[in-house]
Amino acid sequence: MKHSITLFTDKAQELLRQVSCIADQMEKSSSGLTETLRKWLSETEEFLKQYNCAEQATFAAIRASVVAIGDRGPTDKGDSLSDRRKRRKQLFAQYINEGVECLYRVYMRENIKVEEARKLITQVILVALQNGHLHSLPPDGPMTMPQLTTFYSTLYADNELRKGIHQALALVSYPDILRLTDETLSRILYAEPRPHDG
């Protein structure tokens, strides 16, 4: 994946959180449910397409099924409107489960890389702390992007630390490394996580 994996996992988490609102809507009222579910499936499909994930096809197929069912539900001869709506809810619940399982698998596949890179960056920073490389950091709080880039260059200049950075770069992109470095420094030195702009 060429893009930022941390941004990918953030967006995947956001999409997964949206499912609870869809499920709530399904429980309370069926009005607008088809459109809400279709929008979520379209947004998820476009998101996966942006990152060239093959799973986008799964969401396209589910979306097509949702649109085909529509607001009234599948029609069988002799079914009452309430029976069709019940069947529609069952199918939508099944489609939501399929979508969530698919997106969660993609999320976990990428999040494993982020967590492994986070461990490597934490090790690099702890070694840098032991070796005295953290003296140039601002003592009272968060770093600016130029300070972070300069700090990263300082770490990269050390042969021992460079090996850990290369291992992390094999998992995630350079912007991800900067973000993970910033988060780790905030956690270790400033004892509070820093919010990030998505």
C-alpha positions as CSV (number, residue, x, y, z in Angstrom):
1,M,0.0,0.0,0.0
2,K,1.6,3.3,-1.1
3,H,-0.6,5.6,0.9
4,S,-0.5,6.4,4.5
5,I,-1.5,3.3,6.4
6,T,-2.3,5.3,9.6
7,L,-4.8,7.4,7.7
8,F,-6.2,4.2,6.1
9,T,-6.8,2.6,9.5
10,D,-8.3,5.9,10.9
11,K,-10.8,6.0,8.1
12,A,-11.6,2.3,8.3
13,Q,-12.3,2.7,12.1
14,E,-14.6,5.7,11.3
15,L,-16.5,3.6,8.7
16,L,-16.8,0.7,11.2
17,R,-18.2,3.1,13.9
18,Q,-20.9,4.3,11.5
19,V,-22.4,0.8,11.4
20,S,-23.8,1.2,14.9
21,C,-25.9,4.2,13.7
22,I,-27.1,2.1,10.7
23,A,-28.0,-0.7,13.1
24,D,-29.8,1.7,15.4
25,Q,-31.8,3.1,12.4
26,M,-32.7,-0.5,11.4
27,E,-34.1,-1.2,14.9
28,K,-36.1,2.0,15.2
29,S,-37.4,2.7,11.7
30,S,-37.0,1.4,8.2
31,S,-37.6,4.8,6.6
32,G,-34.5,5.9,4.7
33,L,-32.6,2.7,5.7
34,T,-32.0,1.7,2.1
35,E,-30.4,5.1,1.3
36,T,-28.4,5.1,4.5
37,L,-27.0,1.7,3.9
38,R,-26.4,2.4,0.2
39,K,-24.4,5.6,1.1
40,W,-22.3,3.7,3.7
41,L,-21.6,0.9,1.2
42,S,-20.7,3.5,-1.6
43,E,-18.4,5.4,0.8
44,T,-16.7,2.2,1.9
45,E,-16.3,1.0,-1.7
46,E,-14.8,4.4,-2.8
47,F,-12.5,4.4,0.2
48,L,-11.2,0.9,-0.7
49,K,-10.9,1.8,-4.3
50,Q,-8.8,4.8,-3.4
51,Y,-6.3,2.4,-1.7
52,N,-6.6,-0.2,-4.5
53,C,-8.1,-2.9,-2.2
54,A,-9.7,-5.8,-4.0
55,E,-12.4,-5.9,-1.3
56,Q,-14.0,-2.9,-3.0
57,A,-15.8,-5.5,-5.3
58,T,-17.5,-7.0,-2.3
59,F,-19.0,-3.7,-1.4
60,A,-20.1,-3.0,-5.0
61,A,-21.9,-6.4,-5.0
62,I,-23.5,-5.8,-1.6
63,R,-24.6,-2.3,-2.7
64,A,-26.1,-3.7,-5.9
65,S,-28.1,-6.2,-3.8
66,V,-29.3,-3.5,-1.4
67,V,-30.5,-1.3,-4.3
68,A,-32.2,-4.3,-5.9
69,I,-34.2,-5.0,-2.8
70,G,-35.2,-1.3,-2.4
71,D,-37.5,0.1,0.3
72,R,-40.2,-2.6,0.1
73,G,-38.1,-5.7,0.3
74,P,-37.9,-8.8,-1.8
75,T,-41.2,-9.9,-3.4
76,D,-42.5,-13.4,-3.3
77,K,-46.0,-14.2,-4.5
78,G,-48.4,-14.1,-1.6
79,D,-46.2,-12.2,0.8
80,S,-47.7,-9.3,2.7
81,L,-46.0,-6.0,2.9
82,S,-45.0,-6.6,6.5
83,D,-43.5,-10.0,5.6
84,R,-41.4,-8.3,2.8
85,R,-40.2,-5.7,5.2
86,K,-39.2,-8.3,7.8
87,R,-37.3,-10.2,5.1
88,R,-35.7,-7.0,3.9
89,K,-34.5,-6.3,7.5
90,Q,-33.0,-9.8,7.7
91,L,-31.2,-9.4,4.3
92,F,-29.9,-5.9,5.3
93,A,-28.6,-7.3,8.6
94,Q,-26.9,-10.1,6.6
95,Y,-25.4,-7.5,4.2
96,I,-24.2,-5.3,7.0
97,N,-22.5,-8.3,8.7
98,E,-20.8,-9.2,5.4
99,G,-19.6,-5.6,4.9
100,V,-18.4,-5.2,8.5
101,E,-16.5,-8.6,8.4
102,C,-14.9,-7.7,5.1
103,L,-13.9,-4.2,6.2
104,Y,-12.7,-5.4,9.6
105,R,-10.4,-8.0,7.9
106,V,-8.9,-5.3,5.7
107,Y,-8.5,-3.0,8.7
108,M,-6.8,-5.7,10.8
109,R,-4.5,-6.6,8.0
110,E,-3.2,-3.0,7.8
111,N,-3.4,-2.3,11.5
112,I,-1.1,-5.1,12.3
113,K,1.6,-3.3,10.2
114,V,0.9,0.0,12.1
115,E,1.2,-1.7,15.5
116,E,4.4,-3.5,14.5
117,A,5.8,-0.2,13.2
118,R,4.7,1.5,16.4
119,K,6.6,-1.1,18.5
120,L,9.7,-0.6,16.4
121,I,9.5,3.2,16.6
122,T,9.0,3.0,20.4
123,Q,12.2,0.8,20.6
124,V,14.1,3.3,18.5
125,I,13.0,6.2,20.7
126,L,13.8,4.4,23.9
127,V,17.3,3.6,22.6
128,A,17.7,7.2,21.5
129,L,16.6,8.3,25.0
130,Q,19.3,6.1,26.5
131,N,21.9,7.4,24.0
132,G,21.1,11.0,24.8
133,H,19.6,11.9,21.4
134,L,16.5,13.5,22.9
135,H,18.2,16.6,24.3
136,S,17.1,18.8,21.4
137,L,13.4,18.2,22.0
138,P,11.2,21.0,23.4
139,P,10.9,20.3,27.2
140,D,7.4,21.4,27.6
141,G,5.3,19.8,24.9
142,P,4.5,19.0,21.4
143,M,6.9,19.4,18.5
144,T,6.2,21.3,15.3
145,M,6.6,19.4,12.0
146,P,10.0,21.0,11.3
147,Q,11.2,20.0,14.8
148,L,9.9,16.5,14.2
149,T,11.6,16.2,10.8
150,T,14.9,17.5,12.3
151,F,14.6,15.0,15.2
152,Y,13.9,12.2,12.7
153,S,17.0,13.1,10.8
154,T,19.0,13.0,14.0
155,L,17.7,9.5,14.7
156,Y,18.4,8.4,11.1
157,A,22.0,9.5,11.3
158,D,22.7,7.0,14.1
159,N,23.6,3.6,12.5
160,E,22.0,1.5,15.2
161,L,18.7,3.5,15.2
162,R,18.6,3.6,11.4
163,K,18.2,-0.2,11.3
164,G,15.0,0.1,13.4
165,I,13.7,2.9,11.2
166,H,14.3,0.8,8.1
167,Q,12.4,-2.0,9.6
168,A,9.5,0.3,10.3
169,L,9.7,1.8,6.8
170,A,9.3,-1.6,5.4
171,L,5.9,-1.7,7.0
172,V,4.6,1.9,6.7
173,S,5.3,5.1,4.8
174,Y,7.5,8.0,5.8
175,P,4.5,10.2,6.9
176,D,3.3,7.3,9.0
177,I,6.8,7.1,10.6
178,L,6.6,10.8,11.5
179,R,3.2,10.4,13.0
180,L,4.1,7.4,15.0
181,T,7.3,9.1,16.2
182,D,5.2,12.1,17.3
183,E,2.7,10.0,19.1
184,T,5.4,7.9,20.8
185,L,7.3,11.0,21.9
186,S,4.1,12.5,23.2
187,R,3.3,9.3,25.1
188,I,6.8,8.8,26.5
189,L,7.9,12.4,27.2
190,Y,4.8,14.4,27.5
191,A,2.5,11.7,28.9
192,E,-0.5,12.6,26.7
193,P,-1.5,11.6,23.2
194,R,-1.6,14.3,20.6
195,P,-4.6,14.7,18.4
196,H,-4.0,14.5,14.6
197,D,-5.7,16.1,11.7
198,G,-7.1,13.5,9.5
